[in-house]
Amino acid sequence: MMRKLFVAVCFLLINNGMLNAQNRDGKMGQLIDEQFKFADQQYKVLAKNVPADVMPKTYYEKTDKVETSDTKWWCSGFFPGTLLYIYEYTKDSDILKEAKARLSILEKEKHYTGNHDLGFMMYCSFGNAYRILKDPSYKKTIDTAAQSLSTRFHPEAGVIQSWNSSKKMAGPVIIDNMMNLELLSWVSDHGGDKKYKQIAITHANSTIKNHFRPDFSSYHVIDYDMKTGKVLQKITAQGAADSSAWSRGQAWGLYGYTMMYRFTKNKKYLSQAKNIAKFMLNDPNMPADMIPYWDYNAPGIPNALRDASAGAVMASALLELAQYSDKKERKQYLSVAETALRTLASDTYRAKLGENGGFLLKHSVGSIPHKSEVDVPLTYADYYFLEALHRYKTWYL
């Protein structure tokens, strides 16, 4: 009788969602705590390796040097954004001081209109700063950045142009651009011009129409005639081939449509996100440890390079997508995200204190076709790794 009662109680607890992720394995809370405490110390090393007027970009072990960028580089928001995630967890005043110093050199880029990356640059940094610190000046910066980004919208084509025109491409739009829609949507929802969110919606709809194949894998670059919206080319810049599925691009799409569902509650976006997830998770080339090869069709698999950044973005996206899913899907998404995070936290991917130039993760891939940032640490891998850990702790522990 007591055994039956015990089983019944356990069944009720599970069905009511009271057995959270920590109770399932007993260790995720500990893992998250360890990673943030490590990050607190490791990012102090990175800060010392980077002059005060620039941002970290990557690190090359052969030369033992951290490569830096100016604040116009598309990754410039990730270092202060990561510092802010660390501060939010540890309350380390030295980390906050460093974050504010880096925000101060980045702030001027709120006026930048040279490409589509204002969301990465200004929302991952100042968006987190305003969320955590509630400083009204940070919101003004975000509002201005949304206005700057909106100038790249072409209503005739229904898209935000990613890169400027060149001899090779008339109006390139990359799948990465889905990530920048968060800036526009958030500003509209927080007192800003409603047109920004409408731009985001229009761009998301055009991207569904033109970027995705029947299996819900994505092209990297769509080249548009910006006056008519005609698609001129469907190609890649960083993938293995025009027809391949570049892994970080798939993760950008997954994250982007999950985020657009959050802002709109349009089930079309939720369906798109789930279909992208299905493609990624069911692909025969997805490794069991859930860190993708740099391209799902990369030559040389299983000996091709992995991309830690793609794994981190995917994990963070799946943790949010699980919030909007039924029990079966939720279980799958959480399991995959947990596996990816455990892998990234392992000795294979996570650096040791004082090594790796001060970056957290090793083994990311920037662009193999350009022989750029290949098998190195990258700021956005660290950022989305900590974002995923933050999301897990906030939503599932």
Secondary structure per residue as TSV (DSSP state, phi and psi in degrees):
chain	resnum	aa	ss	phi	psi
A	1	M	-	360.0	-46.0
A	2	M	H	-63.9	-37.1
A	3	R	H	-63.7	-42.9
A	4	K	H	-63.8	-39.4
A	5	L	H	-64.5	-41.5
A	6	F	H	-62.2	-44.9
A	7	V	H	-62.2	-41.8
A	8	A	H	-63.8	-42.3
A	9	V	H	-63.3	-44.9
A	10	C	H	-60.2	-40.5
A	11	F	H	-61.7	-43.0
A	12	L	H	-65.0	-41.2
A	13	L	H	-61.5	-44.1
A	14	I	H	-63.4	-46.4
A	15	N	H	-70.2	-22.7
A	16	N	T	-90.1	3.3
A	17	G	T	73.1	19.4
A	18	M	-	-85.9	-13.5
A	19	L	S	-92.3	96.5
A	20	N	-	-79.0	-179.4
A	21	A	H	-61.6	-35.5
A	22	Q	H	-64.6	-40.3
A	23	N	H	-69.7	-26.2
A	24	R	H	-64.7	-38.5
A	25	D	H	-127.0	-10.4
A	26	G	S	72.0	3.5
A	27	K	-	-130.1	-12.7
A	28	M	H	-63.8	-38.4
A	29	G	H	-60.5	-42.0
A	30	Q	H	-65.7	-43.0
A	31	L	H	-59.9	-45.6
A	32	I	H	-62.3	-44.3
A	33	D	H	-60.3	-43.8
A	34	E	H	-63.4	-41.3
A	35	Q	H	-67.3	-41.0
A	36	F	H	-70.7	-37.4
A	37	K	H	-66.9	-38.5
A	38	F	H	-64.3	-45.5
A	39	A	H	-59.1	-38.0
A	40	D	H	-57.0	-43.4
A	41	Q	H	-78.7	-41.5
A	42	Q	H	-67.1	-37.5
A	43	Y	H	-75.0	-16.6
A	44	K	H	-70.7	-34.8
A	45	V	H	-64.7	-46.9
A	46	L	H	-60.5	-43.7
A	47	A	H	-59.0	-38.9
A	48	K	H	-68.6	-24.3
A	49	N	T	-86.7	-3.3
A	50	V	S	-123.5	120.3
A	51	P	-	-54.7	154.8
A	52	A	T	-67.6	-19.4
A	53	D	T	-101.5	8.6
A	54	V	S	-136.9	178.7
A	55	M	E	-119.7	151.2
A	56	P	E	-71.0	147.4
A	57	K	E	-121.4	-56.0
A	58	T	E	-160.7	-176.0
A	59	Y	E	-141.4	136.6
A	60	Y	E	-114.1	118.1
A	61	E	T	-64.1	-35.6
A	62	K	T	-60.9	-37.3
A	63	T	T	-100.1	-9.2
A	64	D	T	53.8	44.7
A	65	K	E	-131.3	140.7
A	66	V	E	-85.4	124.9
A	67	E	E	-85.8	137.5
A	68	T	E	-116.6	172.7
A	69	S	E	-139.7	162.9
A	70	D	-	-78.8	177.8
A	71	T	T	-77.9	-7.2
A	72	K	T	-83.8	-12.7
A	73	W	S	-64.4	142.2
A	74	W	T	-61.6	-20.2
A	75	C	T	-92.4	6.1
A	76	S	T	-63.8	-21.1
A	77	G	T	-85.1	-12.7
A	78	F	H	-74.3	-36.0
A	79	F	H	-63.9	-53.2
A	80	P	H	-63.1	-34.2
A	81	G	H	-63.0	-41.4
A	82	T	H	-67.4	-42.7
A	83	L	H	-56.3	-39.0
A	84	L	H	-69.0	-38.8
A	85	Y	H	-61.5	-40.4
A	86	I	H	-64.0	-45.7
A	87	Y	H	-61.5	-41.6
A	88	E	H	-58.1	-34.8
A	89	Y	H	-84.8	-44.0
A	90	T	H	-95.9	-20.6
A	91	K	-	59.3	29.3
A	92	D	-	-76.7	115.1
A	93	S	H	-65.9	-29.3
A	94	D	H	-68.1	-37.7
A	95	I	H	-65.2	-42.2
A	96	L	H	-63.5	-41.3
A	97	K	H	-59.8	-42.4
A	98	E	H	-65.5	-42.1
A	99	A	H	-60.4	-45.6
A	100	K	H	-64.1	-37.1
A	101	A	H	-64.0	-41.1
A	102	R	H	-72.4	-35.2
A	103	L	H	-60.5	-36.7
A	104	S	H	-65.2	-33.2
A	105	I	H	-83.8	-18.6
A	106	L	H	-87.5	-25.1
A	107	E	G	-52.3	-36.4
A	108	K	G	-63.1	-20.4
A	109	E	G	-75.9	0.7
A	110	K	G	-61.1	-19.0
A	111	H	G	-95.4	-0.8
A	112	Y	-	-69.9	133.3
A	113	T	-	-130.0	17.5
A	114	G	S	-74.3	-20.1
A	115	N	S	-159.3	-167.9
A	116	H	S	-90.5	2.9
A	117	D	T	-86.9	17.7
A	118	L	H	-60.2	-29.9
A	119	G	I	-65.6	-50.4
A	120	F	I	-57.7	-46.4
A	121	M	I	-70.6	-44.4
A	122	M	I	-107.3	-28.9
A	123	Y	I	-84.1	-39.6
A	124	C	I	-64.5	-23.8
A	125	S	I	-97.4	-71.3
A	126	F	I	-71.0	-27.1
A	127	G	I	-63.2	-46.5
A	128	N	H	-66.1	-39.0
A	129	A	H	-60.6	-44.2
A	130	Y	H	-69.3	-39.8
A	131	R	H	-60.1	-41.4
A	132	I	H	-86.2	-42.3
A	133	L	H	-102.2	-18.7
A	134	K	-	60.3	27.8
A	135	D	-	-77.7	119.1
A	136	P	H	-58.7	-27.9
A	137	S	H	-65.6	-30.1
A	138	Y	H	-68.9	-36.6
A	139	K	H	-65.7	-38.1
A	140	K	H	-60.8	-38.7
A	141	T	H	-63.5	-43.9
A	142	I	H	-63.7	-43.6
A	143	D	H	-59.9	-43.9
A	144	T	H	-65.2	-40.0
A	145	A	H	-61.9	-38.8
A	146	A	H	-62.8	-41.3
A	147	Q	H	-61.7	-43.0
A	148	S	H	-63.1	-44.5
A	149	L	H	-63.4	-36.6
A	150	S	H	-63.5	-20.1
A	151	T	T	-68.8	-15.1
A	152	R	T	-92.6	4.2
A	153	F	E	-81.3	133.0
A	154	H	E	-111.8	102.3
A	155	P	T	-61.4	-32.0
A	156	E	T	-63.7	-37.1
A	157	A	T	-92.9	-20.3
A	158	G	T	75.4	29.4
A	159	V	E	-142.6	158.9
A	160	I	E	-91.7	121.2
A	161	Q	-	-70.5	130.0
A	162	S	-	-78.3	-63.9
A	163	W	S	-110.7	159.3
A	164	N	-	-69.8	160.1
A	165	S	-	-63.0	150.3
A	166	S	-	-144.3	-177.9
A	167	K	S	-65.7	-28.0
A	168	K	S	-88.4	-30.3
A	169	M	-	-139.3	133.7
A	170	A	S	-79.9	-45.6
A	171	G	S	-149.0	73.8
A	172	P	E	-71.2	135.7
A	173	V	E	-129.6	124.0
A	174	I	E	-106.6	154.9
A	175	I	G	-61.1	-27.4
A	176	D	G	-53.9	-27.5
A	177	N	G	-62.3	-20.5
A	178	M	G	-58.3	-30.3
A	179	M	G	-69.3	-27.4
A	180	N	G	-79.5	-8.7
A	181	L	H	-71.2	-18.0
A	182	E	H	-65.0	-41.1
A	183	L	H	-57.6	-49.4
A	184	L	H	-64.0	-45.0
A	185	S	H	-66.9	-42.0
A	186	W	H	-64.0	-44.1
A	187	V	H	-62.4	-43.5
A	188	S	H	-60.5	-39.0
A	189	D	H	-78.3	-7.2
A	190	H	T	-125.8	48.8
A	191	G	T	91.3	-2.1
A	192	G	S	-87.0	179.2
A	193	D	-	-60.9	130.1
A	194	K	T	-65.7	-18.2
A	195	K	H	-65.1	-27.5
A	196	Y	H	-62.8	-44.6
A	197	K	H	-66.9	-35.7
A	198	Q	H	-66.0	-37.0
A	199	I	H	-60.3	-45.5
A	200	A	H	-59.9	-43.9
A	201	I	H	-64.0	-45.0
A	202	T	H	-61.7	-43.8
A	203	H	H	-63.9	-43.3
A	204	A	H	-61.6	-39.5
A	205	N	H	-67.3	-42.1
A	206	S	H	-63.7	-35.7
A	207	T	H	-69.8	-39.4
A	208	I	H	-58.2	-43.2
A	209	K	H	-67.4	-39.1
A	210	N	H	-113.3	-21.4
A	211	H	H	-90.5	-21.3
A	212	F	B	-105.5	143.3
A	213	R	-	-88.5	171.0
A	214	P	T	-58.5	-27.3
A	215	D	T	-88.1	5.0
A	216	F	S	72.3	14.6
A	217	S	-	-78.2	162.4
A	218	S	B	-120.9	141.1
A	219	Y	-	-68.0	155.2
A	220	H	S	-80.2	-51.1
A	221	V	E	-123.4	130.4
A	222	I	E	-112.0	125.7
A	223	D	E	-99.1	118.3
A	224	Y	E	-106.8	150.6
A	225	D	-	-83.0	108.7
A	226	M	T	-70.2	-13.3
A	227	K	T	-85.6	-24.3
A	228	T	T	-122.6	-20.2
A	229	G	-	84.7	2.6
A	230	K	-	-66.1	135.6
A	231	V	E	-81.5	122.9
A	232	L	E	-95.2	-37.9
A	233	Q	E	-149.4	151.5
A	234	K	E	-126.3	105.2
A	235	I	E	-139.6	-176.6
A	236	T	-	-125.3	157.2
A	237	A	S	-115.6	-38.8
A	238	Q	S	-116.3	-5.0
A	239	G	S	-86.4	179.3
A	240	A	S	-73.8	-30.4
A	241	A	S	-161.8	164.5
A	242	D	T	-57.8	-34.3
A	243	S	T	-92.1	0.4
A	244	S	S	-87.2	172.6
A	245	A	-	-110.2	92.9
A	246	W	B	-63.5	125.1
A	247	S	H	-66.0	-42.4
A	248	R	H	-67.6	-31.6
A	249	G	H	-62.7	-39.0
A	250	Q	H	-64.5	-38.2
A	251	A	H	-68.7	-38.5
A	252	W	H	-59.0	-44.3
A	253	G	H	-64.3	-43.8
A	254	L	H	-58.7	-48.2
A	255	Y	H	-64.2	-44.9
A	256	G	H	-62.5	-43.7
A	257	Y	H	-77.3	-29.9
A	258	T	H	-62.7	-44.4
A	259	M	H	-64.7	-40.7
A	260	M	H	-66.3	-31.6
A	261	Y	H	-65.5	-39.7
A	262	R	H	-55.6	-41.8
A	263	F	H	-82.7	-26.3
A	264	T	H	-115.6	-24.1
A	265	K	-	58.4	23.6
A	266	N	-	-80.1	116.5
A	267	K	H	-66.2	-17.3
A	268	K	H	-61.1	-38.6
A	269	Y	H	-73.1	-36.6
A	270	L	H	-64.7	-43.0
A	271	S	H	-62.8	-41.4
A	272	Q	H	-62.0	-44.7
A	273	A	H	-61.7	-43.8
A	274	K	H	-66.1	-35.9
A	275	N	H	-70.3	-36.7
A	276	I	H	-64.3	-44.4
A	277	A	H	-59.0	-41.7
A	278	K	H	-61.0	-43.4
A	279	F	H	-59.4	-48.6
A	280	M	H	-64.7	-47.8
A	281	L	H	-76.5	-23.4
A	282	N	H	-96.3	-3.6
A	283	D	-	-64.1	131.8
A	284	P	T	-63.5	-17.0
A	285	N	T	-94.5	6.0
A	286	M	S	-76.2	120.1
A	287	P	-	-66.2	157.0
A	288	A	T	-64.6	-26.6
A	289	D	T	-85.5	2.1
A	290	M	S	67.2	25.7
A	291	I	-	-108.9	108.9
A	292	P	-	-65.7	153.9
A	293	Y	B	-62.3	160.5
A	294	W	S	-60.6	-22.9
A	295	D	B	-144.9	137.6
A	296	Y	T	-63.5	-18.5
A	297	N	T	-116.3	26.5
A	298	A	-	-61.1	137.4
A	299	P	T	-66.2	143.3
A	300	G	T	91.8	-0.2
A	301	I	T	-57.0	131.4
A	302	P	T	-93.5	11.6
A	303	N	S	-97.1	5.5
A	304	A	S	-72.6	159.3
A	305	L	-	-69.3	145.7
A	306	R	B	-88.8	166.4
A	307	D	-	-127.9	101.7
A	308	A	H	-60.0	-34.1
A	309	S	H	-64.6	-39.5
A	310	A	H	-63.9	-39.1
A	311	G	H	-65.6	-38.2
A	312	A	H	-69.1	-44.2
A	313	V	H	-63.2	-43.5
A	314	M	H	-60.4	-45.6
A	315	A	H	-61.2	-44.5
A	316	S	H	-63.2	-42.1
A	317	A	H	-64.8	-43.2
A	318	L	H	-65.2	-33.5
A	319	L	H	-64.3	-35.2
A	320	E	H	-76.3	-41.6
A	321	L	H	-59.8	-33.9
A	322	A	G	-60.9	-28.0
A	323	Q	G	-65.2	-24.7
A	324	Y	G	-109.6	18.3
A	325	S	S	-121.3	162.6
A	326	D	-	-74.3	176.1
A	327	K	H	-60.4	-41.6
A	328	K	H	-66.1	-47.7
A	329	E	H	-64.6	-43.7
A	330	R	H	-57.0	-44.3
A	331	K	H	-61.4	-43.4
A	332	Q	H	-65.0	-48.0
A	333	Y	H	-62.8	-40.8
A	334	L	H	-65.8	-40.6
A	335	S	H	-62.4	-44.8
A	336	V	H	-64.9	-44.9
A	337	A	H	-62.2	-43.6
A	338	E	H	-59.6	-45.6
A	339	T	H	-60.8	-45.7
A	340	A	H	-61.7	-43.5
A	341	L	H	-66.5	-39.5
A	342	R	H	-63.4	-40.5
A	343	T	H	-63.8	-46.2
A	344	L	H	-64.2	-29.7
A	345	A	T	-82.7	-5.4
A	346	S	S	-80.0	168.6
A	347	D	T	-62.6	-21.8
A	348	T	T	-64.7	-38.8
A	349	Y	T	-111.4	-34.2
A	350	R	B	-90.3	134.1
A	351	A	-	-70.4	167.8
A	352	K	-	-94.1	156.2
A	353	L	T	-55.6	127.9
A	354	G	T	88.3	-12.3
A	355	E	-	-98.2	178.1
A	356	N	G	63.8	24.4
A	357	G	G	72.0	-3.3
A	358	G	G	108.8	-6.2
A	359	F	-	-75.1	157.8
A	360	L	S	-81.4	-50.1
A	361	L	B	-107.8	147.0
A	362	K	-	-104.2	172.0
A	363	H	-	65.9	50.2
A	364	S	E	-104.9	163.6
A	365	V	E	-128.5	118.2
A	366	G	E	-77.4	-74.8
A	367	S	E	-148.6	104.0
A	368	I	T	-65.3	-41.8
A	369	P	T	-58.5	-30.2
A	370	H	T	-95.6	3.3
A	371	K	T	51.5	42.7
A	372	S	E	-122.1	126.2
A	373	E	E	54.6	56.6
A	374	V	E	-100.9	121.5
A	375	D	E	58.3	53.6
A	376	V	E	-137.9	168.5
A	377	P	-	-72.9	149.4
A	378	L	-	-138.1	144.5
A	379	T	H	-61.7	-35.2
A	380	Y	H	-76.2	-24.6
A	381	A	H	-63.1	-46.1
A	382	D	H	-61.3	-44.3
A	383	Y	H	-60.5	-51.9
A	384	Y	H	-74.2	-24.1
A	385	F	H	-62.7	-50.2
A	386	L	H	-70.0	-34.4
A	387	E	H	-61.4	-42.9
A	388	A	H	-63.5	-42.2
A	389	L	H	-63.7	-39.9
A	390	H	H	-62.9	-44.1
A	391	R	H	-63.2	-42.8
A	392	Y	H	-60.6	-46.6
A	393	K	H	-64.2	-41.8
A	394	T	H	-69.0	-40.4
A	395	W	H	-99.6	-25.6
A	396	Y	H	-124.7	1.0
A	397	L	-	-114.3	360.0
